Amino acid sequence: SLTLFARTLNGTENTGKTRFTFADYNSDVLRLVTLPNLLLTWQNSRSQTAVSSTSTAPDQEEELDITPELIEEFKTDLANRSISVDFVSGAWSAEFVDLVFSSGDAARKTLVLASETIYSPASLTAFSETLLALLRRSNTTSTRSRALVAAKKVYFGVGGGVDEFLAVLGNVCGSELDVQQKLDVHSEGVGRVVLEVVPSTAP
């Protein structure tokens, strides 16, 4: 998400109005981790622009003080670039989906990025239903939305994993969504994959 945010700030991904919605069950994560990382990414983007124009190397040890003035400058700069940022905390649910589309952006192309969201068997149905609703509400004949789900193949000790997720997703969505493995990461530890989930093109 931060990479896409940085590319949008640099103009390499911006095709008009862009909206980022960051979600986590815990609001403290959004407040203490996500927002500061967004501010650092934004500041780094501005520093890179300054370096390009002055050819002076940035001070890597410089700290960023998060002040009300900095937040206002951040918000104003994003508004000028037609970029909006929202934060949603809480569990996967229909209410979550309503909050994501509360600004009436359902007709726009949507990319859902999810990581480490399928480790708990108890939450697989809710996540699958939420994922289906997000893709269903944003997918149109002219804009095909998709999701990328990064996960471990097996979550030892908690019971979740890719196979369990695919089984639940199939029960929830039937043939409405297509799933393809886009990346298979081999390492000495537990294997990881990135799954692409898209609305089915079947009639």
Salt bridges, closest charged atoms under 4 A:
GLU13 OE2 - ARG7 NH2 2.70
ASP28 OD1 - ARG31 NH2 3.08
GLU72 OE2 - LYS75 NZ 3.51
GLU73 OE2 - ARG46 NH1 2.39
ASP77 OD2 - ARG81 NE 2.98
ASP86 OD2 - ARG19 NE 2.45
ASP98 OD1 - ARG137 NH1 2.79
ASP105 OD2 - ARG19 NH1 3.30
ASP105 OD1 - ARG108 NH1 2.99
GLU116 OE2 - LYS152 NZ 3.65
GLU116 OE2 - ARG192 NH1 2.65
GLU176 OE1 - ARG136 NH2 2.84
ASP184 OD1 - LYS153 NZ 3.13
ASP184 OD2 - HIS186 NE2 3.49
GLU196 OE2 - ARG146 NH1 2.82
GLU196 OE1 - LYS182 NZ 3.83
